[in-house]
Amino acid sequence: MGTVPPVNVRKAAYWASTVFAALALGTAGAADLMRAPAIMESLAHLGYPAYFATILGTWELLGAAAILAPDLPSERKLRAAARLAHIGYWEHDLAANRVSWSEESRAVLGVPLTERTRSWNEFIDLVHPDDRSVLDECRTRVARGEPTHRMAFRLQPGDGIRYVETWGKRSGTRTVRRA
């Protein structure tokens, strides 16, 4: 049976591998977000759409941030990473006809940080009039049982127009979670 290396050697090995993994994720994420030609060619070859580079890059950067912050509680890590990447989530309770959102989503949507929920109709008032049908159509498809969806729309929170792209998945029979 071999001997266990001293604590300082194990700690050094841990941090060396952690930093290496974070650098690998971070550089890959940056390349994806910058849409490096080699990345875009690979995605096209595999049949993925160009916007997939943004998704991958964001996930890789979030992964790098999570690896480098081991002493933070998980929820704080997630909030910090979401704030850095400007990614939030929101939920639509179909039965109650209410929408609730994360802190970062409130910032992106231009909703006061003290406001956690709105009725669906109040939420739709934030959406550009030309794009409201996109959300209504998606809501209808999800209510009929479609498990996942993707949509893009414009918001008019009062300080200009914001462009939002969202992916969603039905959770149970009542709730749709979106990011």
Contacts in CASP RR format, 6 or more apart in sequence:
PFRMAT RR
TARGET T0000
AUTHOR 0000-0000-0000
METHOD contacts of the structure
MODEL  1
MGTVPPVNVRKAAYWASTVFAALALGTAGAADLMRAPAIMESLAHLGYPA
YFATILGTWELLGAAAILAPDLPSERKLRAAARLAHIGYWEHDLAANRVS
WSEESRAVLGVPLTERTRSWNEFIDLVHPDDRSVLDECRTRVARGEPTHR
MAFRLQPGDGIRYVETWGKRSGTRTVRRA
4 10 0 8 1.000
5 13 0 8 1.000
18 67 0 8 1.000
18 68 0 8 1.000
18 70 0 8 1.000
19 68 0 8 1.000
21 64 0 8 1.000
21 67 0 8 1.000
22 63 0 8 1.000
22 64 0 8 1.000
22 67 0 8 1.000
22 68 0 8 1.000
23 64 0 8 1.000
25 60 0 8 1.000
25 61 0 8 1.000
25 63 0 8 1.000
25 64 0 8 1.000
25 67 0 8 1.000
26 60 0 8 1.000
26 61 0 8 1.000
26 64 0 8 1.000
28 56 0 8 1.000
28 57 0 8 1.000
28 60 0 8 1.000
29 56 0 8 1.000
29 57 0 8 1.000
29 58 0 8 1.000
29 60 0 8 1.000
29 61 0 8 1.000
29 64 0 8 1.000
30 57 0 8 1.000
30 61 0 8 1.000
31 38 0 8 1.000
31 39 0 8 1.000
31 57 0 8 1.000
32 39 0 8 1.000
32 53 0 8 1.000
32 54 0 8 1.000
32 56 0 8 1.000
32 57 0 8 1.000
32 60 0 8 1.000
33 53 0 8 1.000
33 54 0 8 1.000
33 57 0 8 1.000
33 58 0 8 1.000
33 61 0 8 1.000
35 50 0 8 1.000
35 53 0 8 1.000
39 53 0 8 1.000
40 50 0 8 1.000
40 53 0 8 1.000
43 49 0 8 1.000
43 50 0 8 1.000
43 52 0 8 1.000
43 53 0 8 1.000
44 50 0 8 1.000
51 165 0 8 1.000
58 85 0 8 1.000
58 87 0 8 1.000
61 81 0 8 1.000
61 84 0 8 1.000
61 85 0 8 1.000
62 81 0 8 1.000
62 82 0 8 1.000
62 84 0 8 1.000
62 85 0 8 1.000
62 87 0 8 1.000
63 81 0 8 1.000
65 77 0 8 1.000
65 80 0 8 1.000
65 81 0 8 1.000
65 84 0 8 1.000
66 77 0 8 1.000
66 78 0 8 1.000
66 81 0 8 1.000
69 77 0 8 1.000
69 80 0 8 1.000
72 80 0 8 1.000
79 102 0 8 1.000
79 103 0 8 1.000
79 104 0 8 1.000
82 88 0 8 1.000
82 89 0 8 1.000
82 102 0 8 1.000
82 104 0 8 1.000
83 103 0 8 1.000
83 104 0 8 1.000
86 104 0 8 1.000
86 107 0 8 1.000
86 108 0 8 1.000
87 104 0 8 1.000
87 179 0 8 1.000
88 101 0 8 1.000
88 102 0 8 1.000
88 104 0 8 1.000
88 105 0 8 1.000
88 108 0 8 1.000
88 179 0 8 1.000
89 101 0 8 1.000
89 102 0 8 1.000
89 105 0 8 1.000
89 177 0 8 1.000
89 178 0 8 1.000
89 179 0 8 1.000
90 99 0 8 1.000
90 100 0 8 1.000
90 101 0 8 1.000
90 102 0 8 1.000
90 105 0 8 1.000
90 109 0 8 1.000
90 166 0 8 1.000
90 177 0 8 1.000
90 178 0 8 1.000
90 179 0 8 1.000
91 99 0 8 1.000
91 100 0 8 1.000
91 101 0 8 1.000
91 175 0 8 1.000
91 176 0 8 1.000
91 177 0 8 1.000
91 178 0 8 1.000
92 98 0 8 1.000
92 99 0 8 1.000
92 120 0 8 1.000
92 139 0 8 1.000
92 175 0 8 1.000
92 176 0 8 1.000
92 178 0 8 1.000
93 99 0 8 1.000
93 100 0 8 1.000
93 174 0 8 1.000
93 175 0 8 1.000
94 139 0 8 1.000
94 142 0 8 1.000
94 143 0 8 1.000
94 174 0 8 1.000
94 175 0 8 1.000
94 176 0 8 1.000
95 173 0 8 1.000
95 174 0 8 1.000
96 174 0 8 1.000
97 119 0 8 1.000
97 120 0 8 1.000
97 121 0 8 1.000
98 117 0 8 1.000
98 118 0 8 1.000
98 119 0 8 1.000
98 120 0 8 1.000
99 117 0 8 1.000
99 118 0 8 1.000
99 119 0 8 1.000
99 120 0 8 1.000
99 122 0 8 1.000
99 123 0 8 1.000
100 116 0 8 1.000
100 117 0 8 1.000
101 109 0 8 1.000
101 111 0 8 1.000
101 116 0 8 1.000
103 113 0 8 1.000
105 111 0 8 1.000
106 112 0 8 1.000
106 113 0 8 1.000
106 115 0 8 1.000
106 116 0 8 1.000
107 113 0 8 1.000
108 162 0 8 1.000
108 164 0 8 1.000
109 126 0 8 1.000
109 155 0 8 1.000
109 157 0 8 1.000
109 162 0 8 1.000
109 164 0 8 1.000
110 126 0 8 1.000
110 155 0 8 1.000
110 157 0 8 1.000
110 158 0 8 1.000
110 159 0 8 1.000
110 162 0 8 1.000
111 118 0 8 1.000
111 126 0 8 1.000
111 157 0 8 1.000
120 139 0 8 1.000
124 132 0 8 1.000
124 135 0 8 1.000
124 136 0 8 1.000
126 155 0 8 1.000
126 156 0 8 1.000
126 157 0 8 1.000
127 135 0 8 1.000
127 153 0 8 1.000
127 154 0 8 1.000
127 155 0 8 1.000
127 156 0 8 1.000
128 153 0 8 1.000
128 154 0 8 1.000
128 155 0 8 1.000
128 156 0 8 1.000
128 161 0 8 1.000
130 154 0 8 1.000
131 153 0 8 1.000
131 154 0 8 1.000
134 151 0 8 1.000
134 152 0 8 1.000
134 153 0 8 1.000
135 151 0 8 1.000
135 153 0 8 1.000
138 149 0 8 1.000
138 151 0 8 1.000
141 149 0 8 1.000
142 149 0 8 1.000
142 170 0 8 1.000
142 176 0 8 1.000
145 170 0 8 1.000
146 170 0 8 1.000
147 169 0 8 1.000
147 170 0 8 1.000
148 167 0 8 1.000
148 168 0 8 1.000
148 169 0 8 1.000
148 170 0 8 1.000
149 167 0 8 1.000
149 168 0 8 1.000
150 165 0 8 1.000
150 166 0 8 1.000
150 167 0 8 1.000
150 168 0 8 1.000
151 165 0 8 1.000
151 166 0 8 1.000
152 163 0 8 1.000
152 164 0 8 1.000
152 165 0 8 1.000
152 166 0 8 1.000
153 163 0 8 1.000
153 164 0 8 1.000
153 166 0 8 1.000
154 161 0 8 1.000
154 162 0 8 1.000
154 163 0 8 1.000
154 164 0 8 1.000
155 161 0 8 1.000
155 162 0 8 1.000
155 163 0 8 1.000
155 164 0 8 1.000
156 162 0 8 1.000
166 178 0 8 1.000
166 179 0 8 1.000
167 178 0 8 1.000
167 179 0 8 1.000
168 176 0 8 1.000
168 177 0 8 1.000
168 178 0 8 1.000
168 179 0 8 1.000
169 176 0 8 1.000
169 177 0 8 1.000
169 178 0 8 1.000
170 176 0 8 1.000
170 177 0 8 1.000
171 177 0 8 1.000
END
